[in-house]
Amino acid sequence: MSPFRDGILEGKVAFVAGGTSGINLGIAKRYAQLGAKVAVCGRNPEKAANAATEIGEGALGLSADVRDYGAIRAAMEEVRGRLGPMDIVVSGAAGNFLAPVLGMSANAFKTVVDIDLNGTFNVFRGCHDLLNLPGASLIAITAGQAVNAVQLQAHACAAKAGINQLVRVLALEWGPDVRVNGISPGPIEGTEGMARLAPDSSTKTKHFDRIAMKRWGYIEEVAECAVFLSSDAAKYVTGTILDCDGGSQVGDATQRSLEKGLA
């Protein structure tokens, strides 16, 4: 059962970049269920249209690449024109793959940084004067790689660390009119991220063994965190990265200490 009452986001306008699948689509759906007018944006026009249909009547599905500032700005201008000033903006577009640094091209590294970090900058920088101020809430979807170094993830580690710092800087620069926070999901069942980072049973077991709560997370649980950060329940919360990971980062740190003989 959700801790949030129906209609808690009534009258709010929400824009979710990367909202055509996975965690971000789950967030968009939950916003709509709680009364928000929702727009989702992704690179693929067909997926964007399908996501809007899945979310429900009145949802908008827009096509833009977060790496293209002009395109993402135009999409958000359309949202403001059709739905009104935005109260909630989620930046969740991401790219990832497993590769060692010596097996990764400069362009491959740049691609992930462009989507994750530069994309988040483009979404947040582009939305500021389209927001319903004061009181708007911005949320970046980050990851545990921002604070825990992971082999084969140099690109994602660098990009997510940058996102975490961008969240903090924007919280400083844009308070008190805009709250800026991040959500760091852990291993979430049924997502593309899990399929990419844990493609076989052995890798899945290693991930599972480091989760303090000894279960996979669910998209719906990340969505509830997004609702909290977007609601008045979090009106004194800004510059924070909220871990929704079942304690997997704690488990990662403990395991690394054990491996180094320090625990």
N, C-alpha and C positions, 0 to 999 in steps of 0.2 A: 504494500500500500504506500502511495506517495505521501510524503509529509506536507505537500503543498495543496492548498485548497483550489478547487476549480475556479477559473477566472482571475487568478492572481496576476496574470499578465494581460488582462483585458485592456484593449485600447493601445497596447504597445505595438511598435513596428520593429520587426527583427530582420536582419540581413545576415545570411550565413554563407560565407565564401567557402567553397569546397563542400557545399551542402547537398550534393547529389548522391552521396552514398555513405555507408559506414557510420562512424560516430557522429559526423556532422549532420547527416540526414536524421539520425536519431534525435539530435538536439533540436533540429528544426521541427520535427514532428511533435516533440514534447511542448515546445513553445506554442504551437498552434492549438494543441489540446487544452492548454491553459489560457487561451483567449487572445494570443498575439496574432497580428497580421504578419505573415512570413514570406520572405523572398529568399530563394536559394540561387547560388551561382556556381557554375562549373564550366570547364572548357568545352564539353560536348553538349551541343544544343538539344539533342534527343534525350540524353540522360537528364538534363535540366528540366525539360518538359515532363518527363516521366516522374521525376522526383516531386514536382509541383502537384501532379495528379495524385500521387501517393499521399502527400501531406494533406490535401483536401481542398475544398472549394475556397477560392479567393487567393490561394498561394500563387506566387510568381516564380517562374523558372527562367533564369537569365543565363546567357552564355558570355563568358569573358575569361581571359587568362590572367591570373593574379600577377604574373610577371610583366604584364603590360599595364602601366599606370593609367594611361588614357582609357583603355578598355574597361578596367575595373571601376574607374571614376565614372564613366558613362553609365555603367550598370547601376551604380548607387544613385546617380542622378535620376535615373528612370524610376527607381524604387521610391525616392522622395516625391517625384511627380505623381506617381500612381497611388502610393499608400500613405505618404506624409513623411515628416521628419523621422529619422530612425532613432529609436530608444536603445536598441541592442544591436551590436555588430560582433559577429564571431568570425575570426580568421582561422580557418582550419585546413586549407589546401596544403598538401604535403606530398613529397616524393621520397622514395627510399629503395635501397637494394643492398645486398651484402657484397662487399668487395674490400680487399686489402688496399692500402694506399698505393702500393707498387703495382696493383692490378687495376687501378682506377685512372682514367684520363682526367686531364684538367677540366675538360668540358663536362664530364660526368659529375665531378665535384661541384662545379659551378651551377649545374642544373638544379641540384638539390638545394643549394644555398639560395638560388634565385626563387625557387618555388616557396620554400619554407620561410626564410628570413626576409628576403626582399619582398616577397609576396605579402607578408604580414605588415611590413612597413607601408607598402602601397595601399593596402586596404585601410589601415588606420589613418595614415596621412590623408588619404583621399576622402575619408568620410567626415572629417572633423566639422566642416561648415555645413554638413547635411544632417547633423544630429539635432535631436530635441534637447536643448540645454536650458538649465543645468539638469544633471541627473542621469545622463546616458551611461551605459555600461558597455565596455569593450572587453572581449575575451579572446585570447590567443590559445590555440591548442598546441601544446608543446610536448615534451616527452622526457623520460628519465635520463636519456642520453645527454641532456643538458648539463647534468651534474655528475653522472657516472660514466667514465670513459669505457667504451665498448669496442672491442676489436671488430674490424670490418665495417665500422660505422663512423669513420672520421668525418664524412660529409654531414651526416645527421647530427653528430655530437656538436660540431661547430655551428650548424644552423640553429639548433634548438637552444644552445647556450646564448646565442645572439638574441633569440626571441625572448628568453627570460630577462635579459638585461634591457631590451627594448621596452618590455612591459614596465619595468621599474622606472626607467627614465620618463616614459610617457605619464606614468602615475604622478611623478613629481611635477612635470611641466604642465599637465592639463588639469590637475586638481585645483579647485574643488568642483569644477563643472563636469568632469568626466572621470568615472572610475575605470581603471585599466587593470585587468587581472589575467592570469593564465590557468589552464587546467592541464595537468600532466597525467594522462591515462597510463595505466600499466598494461599487463597482458589482457586484452579484451577479446572475448570469444566472438568468433564469426566476423572478424574484420580482416581487411586486406593486409593491414600491418602485421597481424599475427601470422597470416599465411606466408608473408615474405620473410619474416624474421625467425619463424619457427616452422620451417617447411617439412620437418620429419619428426618422428616420434622421439628420437634421442634429444633433439633440440628442445622440443616441447617439455620433456621431462626435466631438463636443466632449468628452464624457465619456471616450471611449476614448483620445483624444490626450493626456490628462493622466495616464494610468495608466503608471507607470514600467515595469511588467512586460509591458505591451502585450498583455494578455488580460483577459477578464472573469473574475471570481471565481466559485466554485461554492459552493452551500449546504453541501456536504460539508466544504469547507475551513473555513467558519465553525464547523461542528459540531466539528471537531477542536480548534479553539481552546477551545471550551466544555469539551471533555473534559479538555484540559490544565489549565484553571483549576479544574476540579472534582476533579482527582486529586491524589495525594500529590506528583506531580512539581512542583506549584505551591504546596506547603505553606508557603513563605516569601514568597508573592506576595499582596499586598493593597493596595487603594487605587490600582490600576493600570487604565488604559484600554488594552486590547490592540487595536491597529489590524490588521484583516484586510482590506486594501484594495489590495494589489499596488503600494503606493507612490502611490496616487492623491492622498492628502493632500499628499505632497511635490510631486507634479506640479501640484496646485492652487496651492500657495504660489509655485512657480517661475513659473507662467503669470501670476499676479497681479502679480508683480514685473516681468515683461517688459512687461505691459500698461501699467504705471505708469512704465516707462523706468528702473527701478532696478536691473535685473540687468546 
